[in-house]
Amino acid sequence: MEMTLEVIPLPVSDIDRAKAFYVDKAGFRCDVDREVMPGARVVQLTPPGSGCSIALAVGLPSPTGTAAPGTYHGLQLVVTDIKAAHEELRARGLDVSEPVQYAPDDGGTFMYFTDPDGNGWAIQEYRKRAAVPLRDAL
């Protein structure tokens, strides 16, 4: 059986502020922004090139409980050129850290940012990804 991870609900305190941050500064695409039932709104955003999105929601019940805004950490994006990504994100106004190389091999360089609520993201450089799909690289 194959499964795909396609949507991660992300807790935020202000859906409009979060949408603006992810679209304008992080460069995500807005796929959905609509009222799904009276008083309930969903905004689904996807990083460029990704098959997985984040979902911001207000007014929806959660059968598994709701996390507090700013409590998600370790969300990770992958790029093939971290220096180019750093330049583009800085040009968009994103406060992203300088790249840090933890290991000399491919996959050992990271940079970090947080959204307006404090949810924490890492961006990892994985150059091989440009030529080899992840499942083939493992």
BAMAR-18296 format. One line per 2 residues: number of its first residue (from 1); for each residue x, y, z of N, C-alpha, C, CB. Coordinates in Angstrom, 2 decimals, padded with zeros to 5 digits. Glycine has a CB too. Layout:
NUM = X,Y,Z,X,Y,Z,X,Y,Z,X,Y,Z ~ ...
//
This chain:
1 = 000.84,-001.18,000.00,000.00,000.00,000.00,000.88,001.24,000.00,-000.95,000.00,001.22 ~ 000.59,002.16,-000.89,001.28,003.44,-000.91,000.39,004.49,-000.28,001.67,003.85,-002.34
3 = 001.01,005.44,000.40,000.29,006.58,000.97,001.08,007.83,000.65,000.09,006.42,002.51 ~ 000.38,008.92,000.47,001.05,010.19,000.26,000.63,011.15,001.35,000.72,010.77,-001.15
5 = 001.59,011.90,001.83,001.31,012.97,002.78,001.04,014.21,001.95,002.50,013.20,003.79 ~ -000.17,014.75,002.02,-000.55,015.84,001.14,-000.93,017.13,001.82,-001.66,015.40,000.30
7 = -001.42,017.07,003.06,-001.84,018.29,003.75,-001.47,018.19,005.23,-003.37,018.54,003.57 ~ -000.86,019.25,005.74,-000.54,019.35,007.16,-001.29,020.55,007.72,001.01,019.48,007.40
9 = -002.21,020.33,008.66,-002.88,021.47,009.29,-001.86,022.24,010.13,-004.09,021.00,010.17 ~ -001.84,023.55,009.98,-000.87,024.38,010.70,-001.63,025.37,011.57,000.08,025.12,009.71
11 = -001.40,025.33,012.89,-002.13,026.23,013.78,-001.59,027.66,013.73,-002.07,025.71,015.19 ~ -002.48,028.60,013.43,-002.12,030.02,013.39,-003.19,030.82,014.12,-001.95,030.53,011.93
13 = -002.82,032.01,014.58,-003.78,032.84,015.32,-004.56,033.78,014.41,-003.05,033.64,016.37 ~ -004.01,034.12,013.25,-004.65,035.06,012.33,-004.48,034.51,010.92,-004.04,036.51,012.47
15 = -005.55,033.98,010.37,-005.48,033.29,009.08,-005.07,034.22,007.94,-006.82,032.65,008.77 ~ -005.54,035.46,007.96,-005.17,036.40,006.89,-003.70,036.79,006.97,-006.05,037.65,006.97
17 = -003.21,037.04,008.18,-001.79,037.39,008.37,-000.91,036.21,007.95,-001.51,037.78,009.84 ~ -001.29,034.99,008.32,-000.51,033.81,007.96,-000.53,033.59,006.45,-001.06,032.58,008.68
19 = -001.69,033.76,005.82,-001.77,033.59,004.36,-000.83,034.59,003.67,-003.23,033.78,003.87 ~ -000.88,035.83,004.08,-000.02,036.85,003.48,001.46,036.50,003.67,-000.32,038.24,004.09
21 = 001.83,036.03,004.85,003.21,035.65,005.12,003.66,034.53,004.19,003.38,035.23,006.58 ~ 002.89,033.46,004.14,003.30,032.29,003.35,003.29,032.57,001.85,002.38,031.12,003.65
23 = 002.37,033.37,001.37,002.32,033.69,-000.07,003.38,034.73,-000.42,000.92,034.20,-000.46 ~ 003.39,035.84,000.29,004.25,036.96,-000.07,005.72,036.76,000.30,003.76,038.21,000.58
25 = 005.98,036.20,001.47,007.36,036.08,001.94,007.97,034.70,001.69,007.43,036.40,003.41 ~ 007.21,033.63,001.92,007.76,032.29,001.73,007.57,031.77,000.31,007.13,031.33,002.72
27 = 006.71,032.43,-000.48,006.54,032.06,-001.88,005.62,030.88,-002.13,007.84,031.75,-002.45 ~ 004.78,030.53,-001.15,003.83,029.44,-001.34,002.72,029.89,-002.29,003.25,028.98,000.02
29 = 002.10,028.92,-002.95,000.96,029.18,-003.83,-000.33,028.96,-003.03,001.00,028.25,-005.10 ~ -001.30,029.84,-003.20,-002.60,029.66,-002.55,-003.48,028.82,-003.47,-003.27,031.05,-002.22
31 = -003.80,027.61,-003.04,-004.62,026.69,-003.82,-006.11,026.84,-003.50,-004.18,025.26,-003.58 ~ -006.40,027.10,-002.23,-007.79,027.18,-001.77,-007.89,028.29,-000.74,-008.29,025.82,-001.18
33 = -008.92,029.09,-000.84,-009.27,030.06,000.20,-010.77,030.23,000.12,-008.51,031.45,000.01 ~ -011.47,029.49,000.97,-012.93,029.56,000.88,-013.60,029.16,002.19,-013.43,028.66,-000.24
35 = -014.82,029.58,002.28,-015.67,029.18,003.39,-016.22,027.81,003.04,-016.82,030.24,003.66 ~ -015.93,026.81,003.84,-016.35,025.44,003.55,-017.69,025.09,004.18,-015.31,024.48,004.02
37 = -018.09,025.87,005.15,-019.41,025.79,005.77,-019.59,027.11,006.52,-019.56,024.53,006.74 ~ -020.78,027.47,006.88,-020.97,028.76,007.55,-020.02,028.93,008.75,-022.42,028.91,008.01
39 = -019.24,029.99,008.71,-018.32,030.30,009.81,-017.02,029.52,009.80,-019.00,030.07,011.08 ~ -016.79,028.70,008.79,-015.56,027.89,008.73,-014.82,028.18,007.42,-015.88,026.37,008.85
41 = -013.56,028.56,007.54,-012.75,028.91,006.38,-011.49,028.07,006.34,-012.39,030.41,006.40 ~ -011.12,027.65,005.14,-009.89,026.89,004.92,-009.05,027.60,003.88,-010.21,025.43,004.48
43 = -007.76,027.75,004.18,-006.78,028.27,003.23,-005.72,027.19,003.09,-006.17,029.66,003.71 ~ -005.55,026.70,001.86,-004.54,025.67,001.60,-003.43,026.29,000.75,-005.16,024.43,000.88
45 = -002.19,026.14,001.21,-001.02,026.75,000.59,000.03,025.69,000.30,-000.43,027.85,001.50 ~ 000.67,025.79,-000.86,001.64,024.78,-001.28,002.97,025.43,-001.64,001.10,023.97,-002.46
47 = 004.08,024.91,-001.07,005.39,025.40,-001.47,005.62,025.09,-002.95,006.50,024.78,-000.60 ~ 006.37,025.93,-003.66,006.62,025.67,-005.08,007.30,024.32,-005.28,007.47,026.79,-005.68
49 = 006.73,023.49,-006.16,007.30,022.20,-006.47,006.92,021.08,-005.51,008.76,022.31,-006.50 ~ 006.14,021.37,-004.50,005.80,020.37,-003.49,004.51,019.65,-003.80,005.71,021.02,-002.13
51 = 004.42,018.42,-003.35,003.18,017.66,-003.42,002.42,017.72,-002.11,003.46,016.23,-003.79 ~ 002.96,018.40,-001.12,002.33,018.52,000.20,002.05,019.98,000.50,003.22,017.89,001.31
53 = 000.89,020.24,001.05,000.45,021.60,001.36,000.29,021.77,002.87,-000.87,021.91,000.65 ~ 000.14,023.02,003.28,-000.29,023.32,004.64,-001.71,023.84,004.56,000.67,024.35,005.35
55 = -002.48,023.60,005.60,-003.86,024.08,005.65,-004.04,024.94,006.89,-004.86,022.89,005.65 ~ -004.52,026.14,006.67,-004.86,027.05,007.75,-006.38,027.03,007.83,-004.30,028.53,007.51
57 = -006.92,026.94,009.02,-008.38,026.84,009.14,-008.87,027.60,010.36,-008.81,025.37,009.20 ~ -010.09,028.05,010.25,-010.77,028.69,011.37,-012.22,028.20,011.36,-010.69,030.26,011.28
59 = -012.75,027.90,012.55,-014.14,027.51,012.66,-014.45,026.06,012.37,-014.93,028.33,011.77 ~ -013.41,025.23,012.23,-013.64,023.81,011.97,-013.40,023.00,013.23,-012.72,023.31,010.85
61 = -014.29,022.05,013.52,-014.04,021.16,014.66,-012.91,020.19,014.33,-015.32,020.38,015.05 ~ -012.15,019.80,015.33,-011.05,018.85,015.12,-011.29,017.62,015.99,-009.68,019.50,015.43
63 = -011.46,016.45,015.37,-011.71,015.24,016.15,-010.51,014.80,016.98,-012.12,014.13,015.25 ~ -009.32,015.29,016.66,-008.13,014.88,017.38,-007.55,015.97,018.28,-007.08,014.44,016.41
65 = -008.27,017.07,018.41,-007.77,018.18,019.23,-007.10,019.22,018.37,-006.81,017.68,020.29 ~ -006.85,020.36,018.94,-006.27,021.47,018.20,-004.98,021.91,018.88,-007.26,022.64,018.10
67 = -003.93,022.06,018.09,-002.65,022.54,018.61,-002.69,024.06,018.70,-001.46,022.07,017.71 ~ -001.93,024.60,019.61,-001.86,026.05,019.78,-000.98,026.66,018.69,-001.32,026.41,021.17
69 = -001.33,027.86,018.23,-000.48,028.55,017.25,000.96,028.67,017.77,-001.05,029.95,016.93 ~ 001.91,028.45,016.88,003.32,028.59,017.24,003.94,027.36,017.86,003.48,029.71,018.17
71 = 003.23,026.25,017.89,003.75,025.04,018.55,004.32,024.01,017.58,002.66,024.41,019.35 ~ 004.23,024.26,016.29,004.80,023.32,015.32,006.24,023.74,015.01,003.95,023.28,014.00
73 = 007.15,022.80,015.17,008.56,023.04,014.89,009.13,021.85,014.16,009.35,023.32,016.20 ~ 010.10,022.09,013.30,010.71,021.01,012.56,010.08,020.75,011.21,010.67,019.78,013.37
75 = 009.14,021.60,010.81,008.62,021.49,009.45,009.78,021.74,008.51,007.43,022.49,009.18 ~ 009.91,020.93,007.46,011.11,021.02,006.65,010.81,021.09,005.16,012.00,019.85,006.92
77 = 011.45,022.06,004.53,011.42,022.22,003.08,012.77,021.79,002.54,011.07,023.69,002.67 ~ 012.82,021.35,001.28,014.07,020.93,000.67,014.27,021.70,-000.63,014.08,019.40,000.42
79 = 015.47,022.19,-000.82,015.83,022.92,-002.04,017.11,022.30,-002.62,016.03,024.45,-001.76 ~ 017.34,022.55,-003.90,018.57,022.03,-004.52,019.71,023.03,-004.48,018.29,021.63,-005.96
81 = 019.39,024.30,-004.21,020.42,025.35,-004.15,020.07,026.30,-003.01,020.53,026.13,-005.52 ~ 020.68,026.09,-001.87,020.32,026.85,-000.68,020.72,028.32,-000.79,020.96,026.23,000.55
83 = 021.82,028.61,-001.49,022.23,030.01,-001.64,021.22,030.78,-002.48,023.62,030.10,-002.27 ~ 020.76,030.18,-003.57,019.74,030.83,-004.40,018.43,030.98,-003.63,019.51,030.02,-005.70
85 = 018.06,029.96,-002.87,016.83,030.03,-002.07,016.95,031.13,-001.02,016.54,028.67,-001.39 ~ 018.11,031.23,-000.39,018.34,032.26,000.62,018.18,033.65,000.01,019.75,032.11,001.24
87 = 018.78,033.87,-001.14,018.68,035.17,-001.81,017.23,035.49,-002.17,019.55,035.19,-003.08 ~ 016.51,034.53,-002.74,015.12,034.77,-003.14,014.24,035.07,-001.92,014.57,033.56,-003.90
89 = 014.40,034.29,-000.87,013.56,034.50,000.32,013.88,035.83,001.00,013.74,033.35,001.32 ~ 015.14,036.19,001.08,015.52,037.50,001.64,014.95,038.63,000.79,017.06,037.63,001.72
91 = 014.99,038.47,-000.54,014.44,039.50,-001.43,012.93,039.65,-001.23,014.74,039.14,-002.91 ~ 012.26,038.57,-000.82,010.82,038.62,-000.54,010.53,039.25,000.83,010.22,037.22,-000.60
93 = 011.58,039.46,001.61,011.40,040.05,002.94,011.31,039.03,004.06,010.18,040.89,002.96 ~ 011.63,037.77,003.77,011.58,036.73,004.81,012.84,036.82,005.67,011.45,035.32,004.17
95 = 012.66,036.79,006.97,013.77,036.79,007.91,014.24,035.34,008.08,013.36,037.42,009.29 ~ 015.10,034.90,007.17,015.62,033.54,007.18,017.08,033.59,007.60,015.46,032.85,005.78
97 = 017.50,032.60,008.38,018.89,032.59,008.85,019.85,032.37,007.70,019.08,031.50,009.91 ~ 021.11,032.64,007.95,022.16,032.30,006.99,022.24,030.77,006.92,023.54,032.94,007.39
99 = 022.60,030.21,005.78,022.79,028.76,005.70,023.93,028.31,006.62,023.09,028.34,004.25 ~ 023.71,027.17,007.28,024.70,026.57,008.17,024.98,025.16,007.68,024.20,026.57,009.67
101 = 026.25,024.86,007.48,026.62,023.52,007.03,027.02,022.70,008.24,027.79,023.58,005.99 ~ 026.24,021.66,008.53,026.50,020.78,009.67,027.36,019.59,009.27,025.19,020.29,010.27
103 = 027.26,019.20,008.00,028.04,018.07,007.49,028.47,018.41,006.07,027.21,016.72,007.53 ~ 029.63,017.93,005.66,030.13,018.29,004.33,029.40,017.60,003.18,031.59,017.98,004.25
105 = 028.67,016.54,003.47,028.00,015.82,002.40,026.67,016.48,002.02,027.76,014.37,002.81 ~ 026.14,016.07,000.89,024.87,016.59,000.40,023.79,016.32,001.45,024.49,015.94,-000.96
107 = 023.00,017.32,001.76,021.96,017.18,002.77,022.37,017.73,004.13,021.58,015.75,002.91 ~ 023.58,018.23,004.24,024.08,018.69,005.54,024.00,020.19,005.76,025.46,018.27,005.70
109 = 023.33,020.94,004.87,023.26,022.39,005.01,021.80,022.81,005.21,023.86,023.10,003.76 ~ 021.57,023.68,006.21,020.23,024.10,006.59,020.17,025.61,006.83,019.76,023.35,007.84
111 = 018.97,026.16,006.72,018.68,027.52,007.20,017.27,027.46,007.80,018.78,028.61,006.02 ~ 016.92,028.50,008.58,015.70,028.43,009.40,014.91,029.73,009.36,016.05,028.09,010.83
113 = 013.59,029.59,009.55,012.73,030.75,009.73,011.51,030.35,010.55,012.30,031.35,008.35 ~ 010.83,031.35,011.06,009.57,031.12,011.76,008.49,031.98,011.13,009.70,031.43,013.29
115 = 007.25,031.52,011.25,006.13,032.32,010.76,005.73,033.33,011.83,004.91,031.42,010.37 ~ 004.76,034.20,011.57,004.40,035.23,012.55,003.94,034.68,013.91,003.32,036.08,011.97
117 = 003.47,033.44,013.95,003.06,032.84,015.22,004.19,032.11,015.93,001.93,031.88,014.99 ~ 005.32,031.89,015.24,006.44,031.18,015.84,006.55,029.73,015.42,006.33,031.25,017.31
119 = 005.72,029.25,014.49,005.90,027.90,013.96,007.25,027.87,013.23,004.72,027.50,012.99 ~ 008.06,026.85,013.52,009.43,026.83,013.03,009.66,025.93,011.83,010.33,026.41,014.11
121 = 010.38,026.47,010.87,010.69,025.78,009.61,012.19,025.65,009.42,010.07,026.53,008.43 ~ 012.61,024.54,008.80,013.99,024.35,008.35,013.95,024.22,006.84,014.65,023.09,009.03
123 = 014.99,024.70,006.19,015.15,024.50,004.76,016.49,023.78,004.59,015.10,025.88,003.95 ~ 016.44,022.62,003.97,017.62,021.78,003.78,018.03,021.79,002.31,017.35,020.34,004.26
125 = 019.32,021.91,002.09,019.82,021.78,000.73,020.10,020.30,000.46,021.10,022.65,000.51 ~ 019.50,019.81,-000.60,019.73,018.43,-001.05,019.89,018.50,-002.56,018.55,017.45,-000.63
127 = 021.13,018.66,-003.01,021.41,018.88,-004.44,021.05,017.68,-005.30,022.87,019.20,-004.63 ~ 021.22,016.50,-004.78,020.94,015.28,-005.54,019.46,015.20,-005.94,021.33,014.04,-004.72
129 = 018.59,015.85,-005.19,017.15,015.81,-005.46,016.82,016.28,-006.87,016.40,016.67,-004.45 ~ 017.63,017.18,-007.42,017.36,017.70,-008.76,017.47,016.61,-009.82,018.32,018.84,-009.09
131 = 018.30,015.60,-009.58,018.51,014.56,-010.57,017.89,013.21,-010.21,019.98,014.38,-010.78 ~ 017.68,012.97,-008.90,017.20,011.67,-008.44,016.00,011.85,-007.52,018.33,010.90,-007.71
133 = 014.86,011.27,-007.84,013.70,011.36,-006.94,014.04,010.78,-005.58,012.49,010.63,-007.53 ~ 013.42,011.29,-004.54,013.74,010.89,-003.17,013.65,009.39,-002.98,012.82,011.59,-002.20
135 = 012.61,008.75,-003.47,012.45,007.32,-003.21,013.58,006.52,-003.84,011.09,006.82,-003.75 ~ 014.20,007.01,-004.93,015.32,006.33,-005.56,016.63,006.60,-004.83,015.43,006.76,-007.01
137 = 016.68,007.68,-004.06,017.91,008.06,-003.37,018.08,007.30,-002.06,017.93,009.56,-003.10 ~ 017.00,006.73,-001.54,017.07,006.05,-000.23,017.60,004.65,-000.33,015.71,006.01,000.41
//
